[in-house]
Amino acid sequence: MTDLKGLLKRLDELREELGDEKDKKDNDEEVLDEFTRLKKMSGKQIAEIRRTIAERDDLIASSSGHGGKAVVQLSSHVRELLRGVQETHAKMKVRVAKEEKDLAKGKRNLPYTQEDLEAHKEMTELVSKHITECENLERKRYAGRVGGKGGARAGAAGADVQRNAEVTDLAAIDPDVELGLTHLKRNDEKLDEQLDLISKGMTRLKGIADDQSNEVKLQSVMIDQISDNMDKATDHLNDVNVKLKDTLQKAGGATNVIVKLILLVLLCAIGAYIYKMFA
């Protein structure tokens, strides 16, 4: 039980650490300019899309080309994420157009320069390439299937499709996202380890509870046997009492027997006295 409390305490500590990191990230995003905020958002969305596609493809591969309801749900989630990143990309293009317009008008004291604008254009184009690649991976989700109906034909048609959606030749949108994902995976691994320990502890407690339950059942059977023996002994004693009572009644009762014995003793004593007087 002490070990279990320690594990639960460790889980609380991990939860607080993750919560603190999330609050820190939220505070950091508050001071970012609009384009950088959109860039980071798109980076997270693309990373989530690739992770989900990879998870779906692994599920398809592990089920010999079939995934059932789980694959359908993951594909639906991918399409939803794609719509989200497309909206973010549209906002990035609007932002770039505004920056380009402001610089063309020669406005002063702008927080960005012509070099920043060119960098923003390149980043917007990079995000567009990532989106296109993810869309292709989504459309060709059956091309990488191995085995199953149509598996060979699909493999020949889509041999150029990446087997791991998380691997790409495109540059990273936001290196911080990659570091964040690595850190998140590390935290997930720690959490999984703690959950495994808790699971083992719960299994051990379940075994103890089962042993106690079996012991209680055994003792209950023993108590029932003792109760049955006591009932039998009580019945036997009652039978003996009844028989003894009947015997005494047949003999005239206990009082009559004692009186007769006393009279017999007295008669014997008188007879002995008379015998001595006339002897």
Backbone torsions as a table, in degrees:
resi	resn	phi	psi	omega
1	MET	NA	-36.8	178.1
2	THR	-63.5	-42.2	178.6
3	ASP	-61.4	-39.9	-179.6
4	LEU	-64.0	-41.5	177.7
5	LYS	-62.9	-39.0	178.0
6	GLY	-63.9	-40.2	178.8
7	LEU	-65.7	-42.9	178.8
8	LEU	-63.9	-36.8	177.2
9	LYS	-64.0	-40.3	179.1
10	ARG	-64.3	-39.2	177.6
11	LEU	-63.0	-40.2	177.1
12	ASP	-62.3	-39.5	179.0
13	GLU	-64.4	-42.5	178.1
14	LEU	-63.3	-40.5	178.7
15	ARG	-62.7	-41.5	178.7
16	GLU	-65.4	-39.0	178.6
17	GLU	-63.3	-44.5	179.4
18	LEU	-65.0	-37.9	178.5
19	GLY	-66.4	-40.4	178.5
20	ASP	-63.5	-40.8	179.9
21	GLU	-65.5	-38.7	179.0
22	LYS	-64.1	-43.6	178.6
23	ASP	-62.5	-38.8	179.7
24	LYS	-63.8	-42.8	179.2
25	LYS	-64.0	-40.1	179.1
26	ASP	-62.6	-40.4	179.2
27	ASN	-66.9	-37.1	178.8
28	ASP	-64.4	-39.1	-177.9
29	GLU	-67.7	-25.2	-179.1
30	GLU	-66.0	-27.4	-176.4
31	VAL	-97.7	1.7	-180.0
32	LEU	-80.2	151.8	172.8
33	ASP	-73.3	166.8	-172.4
34	GLU	-59.8	-46.7	-177.0
35	PHE	-65.7	-42.8	179.3
36	THR	-62.9	-38.0	178.0
37	ARG	-62.8	-43.9	178.6
38	LEU	-65.9	-37.8	178.8
39	LYS	-62.4	-46.9	179.2
40	LYS	-63.4	-39.7	178.8
41	MET	-62.4	-44.7	179.6
42	SER	-64.8	-37.1	177.7
43	GLY	-61.2	-42.9	177.9
44	LYS	-65.5	-41.0	-178.9
45	GLN	-65.4	-43.4	178.7
46	ILE	-63.1	-43.4	179.4
47	ALA	-61.1	-40.7	179.1
48	GLU	-67.2	-38.7	177.9
49	ILE	-62.6	-48.4	-179.0
50	ARG	-62.7	-41.1	179.5
51	ARG	-62.9	-42.7	-179.0
52	THR	-67.2	-41.1	178.0
53	ILE	-63.5	-42.4	178.8
54	ALA	-62.4	-40.8	178.4
55	GLU	-63.8	-41.9	178.8
56	ARG	-65.3	-43.9	-179.5
57	ASP	-64.8	-37.8	176.7
58	ASP	-63.5	-38.5	179.0
59	LEU	-65.6	-40.9	178.3
60	ILE	-64.0	-45.0	-178.3
61	ALA	-64.8	-39.1	-178.1
62	SER	-73.1	-16.9	-179.3
63	SER	-107.0	21.1	177.9
64	SER	57.7	42.0	175.8
65	GLY	93.8	2.2	179.7
66	HIS	-128.7	144.1	179.3
67	GLY	-135.8	-13.0	177.3
68	GLY	66.6	-144.3	-174.3
69	LYS	-63.9	-36.4	-177.7
70	ALA	-61.9	-41.6	179.9
71	VAL	-66.6	-40.5	178.8
72	VAL	-61.9	-42.0	-179.9
73	GLN	-66.2	-42.0	179.2
74	LEU	-65.9	-39.8	178.3
75	SER	-63.7	-40.3	177.5
76	SER	-63.6	-39.1	178.9
77	HIS	-66.4	-37.6	177.9
78	VAL	-61.6	-45.3	-179.7
79	ARG	-63.8	-36.4	177.0
80	GLU	-65.5	-42.9	178.3
81	LEU	-64.7	-37.5	178.5
82	LEU	-62.8	-41.0	177.2
83	ARG	-62.0	-38.5	179.9
84	GLY	-65.0	-45.0	-178.9
85	VAL	-71.5	-29.8	175.4
86	GLN	-64.7	-38.0	176.4
87	GLU	-65.6	-41.8	178.1
88	THR	-63.1	-40.8	179.5
89	HIS	-65.1	-38.1	177.6
90	ALA	-62.7	-39.0	177.6
91	LYS	-66.8	-36.2	177.6
92	MET	-63.3	-42.4	179.4
93	LYS	-65.4	-39.1	177.3
94	VAL	-63.0	-41.1	179.9
95	ARG	-65.0	-42.3	178.8
96	VAL	-63.4	-41.2	179.0
97	ALA	-62.2	-39.5	179.2
98	LYS	-66.9	-44.3	179.1
99	GLU	-61.8	-42.1	179.8
100	GLU	-63.7	-39.7	179.6
101	LYS	-66.7	-43.3	-179.7
102	ASP	-64.5	-41.5	179.3
103	LEU	-68.2	-35.6	179.3
104	ALA	-66.0	-33.3	179.3
105	LYS	-78.0	-8.7	178.5
106	GLY	74.6	29.4	179.1
107	LYS	-64.5	146.4	-177.7
108	ARG	-98.8	163.9	176.7
109	ASN	57.0	34.0	176.2
110	LEU	-78.7	144.8	-178.6
111	PRO	-77.3	5.4	-179.1
112	TYR	-140.3	156.4	-178.3
113	THR	-114.9	-179.3	178.0
114	GLN	-64.6	-35.0	176.9
115	GLU	-65.1	-40.0	176.8
116	ASP	-61.6	-41.0	179.5
117	LEU	-60.9	-44.9	179.5
118	GLU	-63.1	-40.2	177.8
119	ALA	-64.2	-38.2	179.3
120	HIS	-67.5	-37.7	177.2
121	LYS	-63.5	-43.8	179.8
122	GLU	-63.8	-40.2	179.9
123	MET	-67.4	-39.3	177.8
124	THR	-62.5	-40.6	177.2
125	GLU	-66.5	-37.7	178.9
126	LEU	-64.2	-43.2	177.6
127	VAL	-61.3	-39.8	178.0
128	SER	-61.1	-40.2	178.9
129	LYS	-66.3	-40.0	177.4
130	HIS	-62.3	-42.6	180.0
131	ILE	-63.0	-44.3	179.5
132	THR	-61.4	-42.9	179.7
133	GLU	-63.5	-41.9	178.9
134	CYS	-66.0	-38.3	177.7
135	GLU	-63.6	-40.5	178.0
136	ASN	-64.6	-40.8	177.4
137	LEU	-63.0	-36.6	179.1
138	GLU	-70.1	-42.6	-178.3
139	ARG	-67.2	-34.3	-176.3
140	LYS	-101.8	36.6	-174.7
141	ARG	-66.5	-20.8	179.2
142	TYR	-94.2	-7.8	-174.7
143	ALA	-68.4	-28.1	-177.2
144	GLY	-91.9	8.2	-179.1
145	ARG	-67.4	144.7	178.4
146	VAL	-115.8	125.6	-179.1
147	GLY	76.7	-176.2	178.8
148	GLY	78.9	176.3	-177.8
149	LYS	-66.0	123.5	178.0
150	GLY	77.1	10.0	-175.7
151	GLY	-65.0	-43.1	-177.9
152	ALA	-67.0	-40.4	-179.9
153	ARG	-66.1	-40.1	179.2
154	ALA	-66.7	-39.2	-179.2
155	GLY	-64.4	-37.0	179.5
156	ALA	-70.2	-35.6	-177.4
157	ALA	-75.3	-27.8	-173.8
158	GLY	-125.9	40.7	-177.2
159	ALA	-65.4	-21.3	-177.4
160	ASP	-86.4	0.0	-178.4
161	VAL	-80.0	136.2	-179.1
162	GLN	-68.3	137.1	179.1
163	ARG	-79.0	-22.6	178.4
164	ASN	-121.0	110.4	-175.1
165	ALA	-67.1	-17.9	-178.9
166	GLU	-80.8	-8.4	178.8
167	VAL	-99.9	128.5	-179.5
168	THR	-147.7	152.9	176.2
169	ASP	-87.1	-9.1	179.9
170	LEU	-74.3	152.3	178.4
171	ALA	-68.3	154.6	178.5
172	ALA	-70.3	139.5	178.7
173	ILE	-70.1	-45.5	-178.8
174	ASP	-142.6	107.7	-179.8
175	PRO	-56.9	-30.0	179.8
176	ASP	-62.5	-32.1	179.0
177	VAL	-65.4	-41.2	179.2
178	GLU	-62.1	-43.0	178.2
179	LEU	-65.5	-39.0	178.8
180	GLY	-63.7	-41.2	178.4
181	LEU	-64.7	-40.1	177.9
182	THR	-62.3	-43.9	178.8
183	HIS	-65.2	-38.8	179.7
184	LEU	-64.8	-42.2	177.5
185	LYS	-61.6	-39.1	179.2
186	ARG	-63.3	-42.9	177.8
187	ASN	-65.2	-37.6	177.9
188	ASP	-63.1	-40.2	178.6
189	GLU	-63.7	-42.1	177.7
190	LYS	-61.9	-43.4	-179.2
191	LEU	-63.9	-40.9	178.3
192	ASP	-62.4	-39.7	178.8
193	GLU	-62.8	-43.8	179.4
194	GLN	-64.8	-40.1	179.2
195	LEU	-65.5	-36.8	177.2
196	ASP	-63.0	-42.7	178.7
197	LEU	-63.3	-41.8	178.5
198	ILE	-64.0	-40.5	179.4
199	SER	-61.6	-43.3	178.3
200	LYS	-64.0	-40.5	178.2
201	GLY	-62.5	-42.3	178.9
202	MET	-65.2	-37.8	177.9
203	THR	-63.4	-41.4	179.1
204	ARG	-64.5	-42.4	178.4
205	LEU	-64.7	-36.4	177.8
206	LYS	-64.1	-40.2	178.0
207	GLY	-62.5	-41.9	178.2
208	ILE	-63.6	-42.8	179.7
209	ALA	-63.2	-39.5	178.2
210	ASP	-64.6	-42.0	178.4
211	ASP	-62.0	-43.1	178.6
212	GLN	-64.2	-39.3	178.8
213	SER	-63.5	-43.0	178.2
214	ASN	-63.9	-39.4	178.9
215	GLU	-64.3	-41.1	178.3
216	VAL	-63.2	-41.8	178.7
217	LYS	-62.5	-42.5	179.4
218	LEU	-62.8	-45.2	179.6
219	GLN	-65.6	-34.3	177.6
220	SER	-63.2	-40.5	176.8
221	VAL	-63.9	-42.6	179.3
222	MET	-62.9	-41.0	179.1
223	ILE	-64.2	-40.1	178.2
224	ASP	-63.1	-40.5	178.9
225	GLN	-64.4	-42.7	178.4
226	ILE	-62.5	-40.9	179.1
227	SER	-62.7	-40.7	178.3
228	ASP	-64.1	-42.5	179.2
229	ASN	-64.4	-38.9	177.5
230	MET	-63.8	-40.1	178.5
231	ASP	-63.4	-42.3	179.0
232	LYS	-64.1	-42.5	179.6
233	ALA	-63.4	-40.4	178.5
234	THR	-63.3	-43.6	179.1
235	ASP	-63.0	-41.3	179.3
236	HIS	-63.8	-41.7	179.3
237	LEU	-64.2	-39.9	177.7
238	ASN	-63.1	-40.0	178.2
239	ASP	-63.0	-42.3	178.5
240	VAL	-62.5	-42.9	179.4
241	ASN	-61.9	-42.0	-179.9
242	VAL	-64.0	-44.8	179.6
243	LYS	-62.9	-42.1	179.4
244	LEU	-63.8	-40.0	178.7
245	LYS	-63.5	-42.6	178.4
246	ASP	-63.2	-39.8	179.9
247	THR	-63.5	-43.5	179.3
248	LEU	-65.0	-40.4	179.1
249	GLN	-64.1	-40.3	178.9
250	LYS	-65.6	-31.5	-179.5
251	ALA	-83.9	2.2	179.5
252	GLY	97.6	4.7	178.0
253	GLY	94.6	156.2	-178.0
254	ALA	-64.1	-37.3	-178.2
255	THR	-66.3	-45.0	-179.5
256	ASN	-62.4	-39.2	179.6
257	VAL	-61.9	-44.0	-178.8
258	ILE	-65.2	-44.1	179.8
259	VAL	-60.5	-44.3	179.5
260	LYS	-62.2	-40.6	178.2
261	LEU	-63.1	-41.9	178.9
262	ILE	-63.3	-45.7	179.2
263	LEU	-60.9	-39.9	179.8
264	LEU	-63.5	-39.6	178.5
265	VAL	-65.2	-43.6	179.5
266	LEU	-62.0	-43.2	179.4
267	LEU	-62.6	-40.7	177.7
268	CYS	-63.2	-40.1	-179.9
269	ALA	-66.6	-42.6	179.1
270	ILE	-64.8	-41.7	-179.9
271	GLY	-62.1	-40.6	179.4
272	ALA	-65.5	-39.0	179.8
273	TYR	-64.8	-45.6	179.7
274	ILE	-62.9	-40.2	-179.3
275	TYR	-62.3	-38.4	179.8
276	LYS	-69.9	-34.0	-177.3
277	MET	-68.7	-39.1	-175.2
278	PHE	-98.6	-0.5	-179.6
279	ALA	-78.9	NA	NA
